[in-house]
């Protein structure tokens, strides 16, 4: 079966748009690890809570997820900040397997809590524009994906601006680059770790508000997003923000193109194949963060 | 008490302690049926729909047969391994018979447990043919196998084209890649050449039923520019697919399922609204005019005052009938002994039923033959029988009016 060029272009565009949202999700994970050296195994679950928050805001208050985005993201910043400050901070100096178990336990609690509260039924946000596509010549661009991708780009740009143009952002980067040096100059490491975790959670929440426009939601969705986020940051480069975005787009496109050329039911195989290739040829990731 | 009396009393106590329990214990007056359904996970909504059939069964069967039935429910969580462990647990808890499991994969694993533990298992809904091809002695199925489902479904498709005066020449076939979907795909490949239908398949695309995004699949399906979509789906993926068809402006005459769940389920209408209109499912269905159907409908209304049986007809009907089979066998066997119950099930002949088709009578493989399908079309956001003409409630609409509008 021949694949026409228009179809291929449509699929690639769809992959890029979805990949940008994936990238924003992975960006949060990358920030948390890059600064606090915590591998957040509950990252997908945190994003899932945000997705449910967006669904609830739509169902009860009739708020479009684009409108609900800011309060949800702000709430999750506070949530992430206090989670780090009160719980995770105690495990910073402990062995990594302790952090792993803690966050895995948190993930299980979140998933089951969502199941109890919301039930197992798939949830979604029903908006008219989500069924629409924009015609650009012979190409069709999914309107919902386009808007979600634009927000993901905006959020990522804001994060970059924060980290490179503000004193707090510069301090956080200093923490990530050189802990000892950061301590020596008197930076409040605990506070900066908490801010980083808050930013990471907020980033996941923003991605969640956008993801709910693209997919239906069930309580068990978290682990697949956590796994996807890990694949993206490993391919893109652990601790690298631009790497997370690059990895996200690469994974989004590879899944889409593999589904078109191989078989749609084996789409996820492409992202894991890419992971293996990256680990063999570029173990530090596509974008290596300078020390 | 002297020494002889003391020894005598000890011996009597020991004697009653070691006496065969089946002589000492009174016969159970209730038939305990373990009901295994996917009440959470991917197929949770359909499993919950089936559960409504189970819930109304004890009261209806008490009135019909004068038999007391106690249900032990378990959630298979749409997981094959969980289905197996739950089946084991129900048997340990005293289930005399198992019923379930809506899913072919789960049914296959429960069948193994039932065979190992020698407990009869009546399948309510599962189409994979291999389940009753293993030579199992304790497994029974009152549901058409994939080949029968597909043959009936494709024949109805041809009837649909005749009834609407249309002549589509090509189709794209999309199917879920689980046990059920693959069984259907194999059946379609085998049956299609024999039926001499007016259309041919241009492409076959399988997809993951758990996939959240089917944009690539639909993009691939659009490529050959087929007249209509032949679809074997589950519920959530059917919803995602329908939306994607609108987004990608895929101009087809309609969607026809030769025999799969999804498009006639309540959640499909609730989620998609007007987008659900005119989707067609050729599936086994209930006869709304049958006396048993009216009895079940009244019982359904009592337990679910805000719901309608027609949204759950297939799920409720087959689940109820599977419990009816077990209860009918129990009445004839007058025992909950596994072998006697199994033999009684094997001799079942129930002529008064609610689903369209012949009597419930098992062949040598434990399979009921003669379950028929009806052409069900979504009209007015509810499932309506449009074929066969003798049972039709409305005229079929094909091609659908406008696929773009919600």
Interface residues (C-beta under 8 A of the other chain):
Chain A: X1 X2 X3 X4 X7 X10 X11 X14 X18 X115 X120 X121 X122 X124 X126 X128 X130 X131 X132 X133 X140 X142 X144 X214 X215 X216 X220 X221 X255 X256 X259 X260 X263 X264 X265 X267
Chain B: X39 X40 X41 X44 X45 X177 X203 X205 X206 X207 X208 X211 X212 X213 X214 X215 X216 X217 X219 X220 X222 X223 X224 X236 X239 X240 X243 X246 X247 X248 X249 X267 X271 X275 X406
